[in-house]
Amino acid sequence: MNHLKVMHSASRILTLWVCCLTLAACHNSENTATFSGRLLDVNGKPISGHIVTLYPVEMSDNGSAIYQPIMAIATSPEFLTARTNRNGTFTFTQDINPGMIRLGLLPPKFLDNIRKPDLKEGDLRSEYHLVSVKIGVMTFYADEHGPGSTTFSLQTDRRVQNAVVIARPEMWIQGKIVFADKKPLANATVMFKVQSRPKYGSSSSRYGDSPRVTDAKGHFTYGLFYHSQPRFYKMSVEYQGLSAASGEFLINGGTRYENLTLTLNGDSSDVPDDPKPPNPPPFPGMIALPGKLAPERWIVNPANGHAYAKILGADLETAKDIAAAERAYLVAINDEDEQNWVSGVFGNELYWIGLHKTENAEHWQWDSGEPLTYTNWGPKDRFPSHILPAGEKYAGIMTFVDGEWHAVAPDDLFWSVTKMALLEKDDSRIGTTAEDR
């Protein structure tokens, strides 16, 4: 788990404190609290043998919460753990000091290795992502201060029973990389490329090219975005001029793919004694874009008669200027059929679309003036905070994850790396581009 030291607003802390006063509970005789419940997956099935944690959250002088890295507090006596049984039931038998506490999930290996000096990153890999915690009539949802955890207030002299903790599995691809001579590619930094497409549909997505480090036996783990529907994947790797690629394989929603073997097209002797690290990929794994800013050929959607085109190499303002010159506008997607058509024709990439916040920042609208009757917003926690930090956003993009929309601001990484745009016009006299005219 990667717990960041960040601050909650005092208003949210006050709200959580007031909400927790309504929890149904029994009185204890001492000034401590107890806590028990069940850990279930999103389908209501118990998760056995997993670790649930509780630990206090330090409060600053101004009433805000301070979140410490998990490694800094895991050895504290106030860091409480409970293991679920085969029914998913857990009970904290230790006394719990009242106040602001944090509930989270940890892989069992973490507790077995926490005091070892050679603790590996894989030992800390989260197996489940906390979705929500229901206590009485109140439901608390996972927040941004670490994957799979949430914060709330536990009142004095309270016994919390029958809490329901819901979690979804983290998804990944695990396997190993070997040379043609069957020797494992051990302790090496390898560049990965991953593509996916839904089992039922034609649109495809592409993960950004990214490096991963193999272990002493050539094993690797590649984390995936969570999805509930079955998807086909392809994976390829590059290392010191050698490469390997898998065939297409299916991963059902909420499951993991293991035991993938990738065989490089060369022997271990083909690698230099002092291999150079791979060059960092362009974010998010796309090829360099051409400098031509004129729209590509216009394509008519037979469902509505509108014409669509994409622009390469344009930032938001440039894309708007080009659209105006073409008697067009940044695309307005009005229903699921149009979304699927756009994704199928142009692919799921980072595109500027015609969404913007109104001047009073109260609601979103399309540049074309059409009302916002359909949305395809992705989860707010889809991307880490260094890509889409918290804050006011006022423009919209379509992303490479199933064509999901995300709101962006000038300080966001996606703002600076989005260099393509989708145009739309309803003029039946499509003609040619302005440059050709």
N, C-alpha and C positions, 0 to 999 in steps of 0.2 A: 504494500500500500504506500502511496506517496502522499503523506499528509503535509500540506503547506501551512506555513505560519501566516495566517491572514486574519482579518478582523471582520466580525459580524457588525452590522449596525445596531445601535442601542435599541432602536424601535423594534427590530425583529426579536431581540432577546426578551424585551418586555412582553411582546405578544406571546412568545412561547411560554413564558412564566405564567401569564394570566391564563392561557389555555390549559396548562397542566393542572391548575387548581380545580378543574372540573372533572378530573379523572376519578372514576369510581374505585375506591380502595378501602381497605380495612386498617384500623389503627394497630400499631405495635406498642409494646410497653416501653421500648427504648427509643432514643433519638436516632434511629437508623432506619434504612429502607431495605426491602428485599425485592427481587425481580425474577420472574419465570415466564415461560411462554413456549411457543413452537416456531420452528424455522421451516417454511414451506417454499416450494418453487411457485412460479407464476401459474402453474396448472393445479395447485393445491396439494401436490405430493410432498411428503416430508423429506427433508434433506438431513441425512444421518451422518454422524462422525465429523461434523464441521464445528468450527470454533466461533462462538459469539463473544464479543468483548464489550466491557463497560469501563469507562474511565472518566475522571472529572476533567472539566475544561476550566482552565485558568481565566479569571476575569481581570480586566484592566481597571485602572482607577476611574475611567469614564463609563464603566458599565458594559464595555464590549468584550467579546470572547476572543481569547488568544489560542490559536491552534498550533501545537508543537508537532514536530516530526515524530512519526510512530516509533522510530528507533530510540528517541530520547525519553520516551515514557514507558516503553514496553517492559522494562525491568523494575519499574516503580511498584511498591506494594499496593498502590491504589489502582493498578491496572488489573482488572478482574476478567477472568475468562471462564467460560462454561462450554462443554462439549455436548452436542446434541446426540440423543440416543436414536434408535432405529425408527421411532415415531416422530423424530424431529424435535422432541421436547428438550428443553434446557432449563437449568435452575442455577442461579448464582447463590451459593451457600454462604458467601462472605457478607459481612455488613457493608452496606453501601452508604457512603456519606451523602446527605441531601445536597441539592443544588444543581448547577448545570452539568450534565453528563453527556457523553457521546457513546452511541451504540454502533458497533461495526462488525465486520466479518473478517476472519483471517483463515488462510489455509492451515491445516493441521501441522504441516512441516515447520511453520514459523515458530511455534512454541518449542519444538524439538531442537531447533537450531539457533534460537535467539542469542544464546550466550557463546556460540562458537565464533572464533575470530575469522574464520573463512566462510562466513555466511554468503551464499550465492543469491543472485538476483532471482533465479528460478524458485528459490525457497519462499520468496515473498510474493510470488505471482498469485493474484487473487483468483480463486476458482468460482466465486459467486459475487455478483454485484447486488448490493442491497437496494431494493426498490422502495419499500415502505415499512413502517412500524406502526401497528394499530394497538393502542392502549385504551381500553374502554371505548368511548365514543370518538376519541381523537385519533387521527392518522397523521404521522409525520413522514415526510418523503426524504429520500437521499438528497444531500446538498452538495455544493461544489467543493467542500473542503476535504477532499479525498474520496476515491472511488468506493462506493458501497458502505456509506456510513451516514449517520444523521445525528443531530444534536437536539436535546430537549431538557426541560427542567424536571427534576424528581423532587417532589415535596417531602418535607420531614415526616417521619412516623407513617410512612405509606408502605403497603405491600402490594406490589403490582403482580397480578396473576393473569394467566391466559393471554398474555401479549401475543400478537400474531406478527411475525417478521416474514416479509415476502422478499424473495431474492430470485434473480435470474442468473443462469450460468454465463460466465465469460466464455467467449468462443475463440478458438484458435486452431491453427494447423501446426502439428508437431511431426517431426521426421528427422532424417539425417542425410548428410551429404557425403558421398564417397567418390573417390577417383575411379577411373576405369580399371585400375589394378586392384580395386576393392579396399584400398586403404582409406580410412575415414579422414575427412577434412577437419582436422582438430584445431580448436582454439583460433579460429580464423574469422576475420570480418568479411562478410559476404554481402553482396548487393542483391536484394530480392525485388522481383516484379510480380505482382498478383493482379489477375483479372477475374471478374465474376459476372454472372448474368443470372436472372431468375429462371427457374425451371420452366415456368409458364410465362413466356414473354420473350421479346427480342432485344430489349434495351440491355446495354452492358455498362459496367462500372469498372473503374481502374483505381487501385490503391497507388499512392505515391511510391515511387522507387525509394527503398529505404534499406539501410544496412542492418544486419543481425550478426551476432557473434555465436559461433558454434562452441560446444563444450569439448572436453578431451576425447569424446567418442564421436564427434561430428554431429551431435544432435542439435536441433534448433527448435524454437517456438515462435510462431508468427501470429500475433493477435489480430482478430477480425472485429469489424463492427457487428454488433448484435443484429440478428434478423430472425423473424419468426416463420418465414416461408422458405422452402427449399431453394438453394442456389447452386449453380455449377461454378467451379473455380478452376483456374489454371495458374500454375506457379513456375517461375523460372529464376535461375540464379546465375550470377557472373562472378568469377574469381580469377584474377591474374591472367586474363585472356582466355580462360576456360569457361564453359557454360554448361547448363543442364536445364531441361524443361520437362514438366510433367504433362501427362494427358489431362483431359478434362475429368473432374471428379465432383460428385454431388455431396453437399453438406446440408442436412436437414436443419430446420429452424431450431435454435437453442442447443445444438449439439457441437461436438468437436471432431476434427479429423486427425487421426494419429497414424503413425507408422508409414508415412510417406517417405520413399527413398528417391533421392535425386542423384543420378550418376553423371559426373562431369565427363566431358569429351576429351580427356587426357589423363595421363598417369601422374602420380605424385612427383616423379622426377622432372616433370615439365615445369614445375613451379620454382622460381628463383629462391636461393637461400635467404635472401633479404627482401621479401615481397613488399611492395609499396601499398599503402592503404588506398582503398577506392576513393575516387573523386566524389565529393558530395553531390547528390542528384539535384537537379533543378526542382524546386517545389511547385506542385505536388507530384513530381515524377513525370512531367510532360516534356516533350521535345521543345526546343527553342522555336518561338513563333516567328513567321515571316513578317517583314515590315509592311507589306501591302495592306492598306486600310480600307480599300473598297470592298463592298459586300461581295461574297461569292454568289454563284448563280441562285436565282430565286426559285423556290419550290412551292408549288401550290398544294394546300391541304384540301382535298376534295370534300371534306366534311363541312367546311365553312367558306370555301372559296378564297381564303386569304393566302397571301404569298409570304414566305419566310426565307430569311438568309442569315448567315453568320458573318461576323467581322473578326478578323484575326489581328492581334496586336494593338487593340484599342483600350484605353482606360474609360472610365464612366463618362466623363464630359465629352471626350472625343467621340465615343459611340453615339451619344445623343446628337451631336452636331452632324455626324454622318447620316443618322436616321432622318433628321430634318431635311437634309439635302436630297434624300431619296424619297421624300414625301411618305415617310414611314415613321415608326416609333419602336422603342424597345418592346420586346414581345410582352403581350398580356395573355396569360393562360387562364382560361375561364372555366374549365372543367377537367375531369380526369382523362377523358378521351383526348383532349388537346394536349395535356401533359404527356400522355403516352406516345402520341404522334410525334411531338417535338423531340422527346428522348430517343424514339426509334430512328428518326431521320438524322438528327445531329449528334446523337450520343450524349452520355452524361459526362460533362466536363464542367469546368468553372466558367460560367457565363454571366454577364450582366443581363438582368431582365428589368422590365419596366416598373418595378415596385419601388415606391418611395413613401416616406412618412409625410403627412401633411404638416404645414407650418406650425400648427399648434401641437404637433406630435401626439395627437389623440388616436389616429387610426392610419391604416395603410391604404393606398390607392394606386391605380395603374396610371402610367404616364399618358396613356391613350384617352383617359377620362372615363373608361369603363369601370363599373362598380366591382369591388372585390367580392365575388360570389363563391369562389373556390380557393382553397389554400392547400399547399403541400409542404408546410413548414417541417423541418427536421427537428429532432429533440435538441433542446438547448445545450445539453451536455455531450452532444455528438463529437465535438472537437475539443481538445484541451484548451486551457485558458490562455496559453501563449499564442494560440491561433485566433480564437474569438474570445477576448476578455470580456468581463462584465462591463456594462456601460450602455449609454444611449446609442441606438443604431437608427439610421434613417435611409438606407438603401438596401436593395435586395439582390441576391445572386442565386443562381442555380448551381448545385454542386455535383461532384462526381459520384456521390453516394445516392444511387437510385433517383437522381434528378431532384433531390430534396432542396428546398429553399432555406436560405439562412439570411438573417439580417446582419449588416456589416456597418462599420464606421471607419473613418479614415485611418485610425490607429490600428485597425485589425490587420493581421497578416494577409488574410484573403483579399482585402481591399487592394493591396499593392501587387499581388500576384495574379489577380484576375485580369486577363488581357484579351478576352474574347467576349463577344456580345451577340445576342440573337435579336434580329429585327423582324418586324411584321408590318404588313400594310394590307388594307382591304380594297385598294384600288385594283379593279380587274384588269386595267391596262398596265400590266407589269412592265413590259418593255425591257430595256437593258439597264445596267448600272449607270450611275452618273459619269463614272470615269470613261466607260465605253461610248456614252453619248457625246 
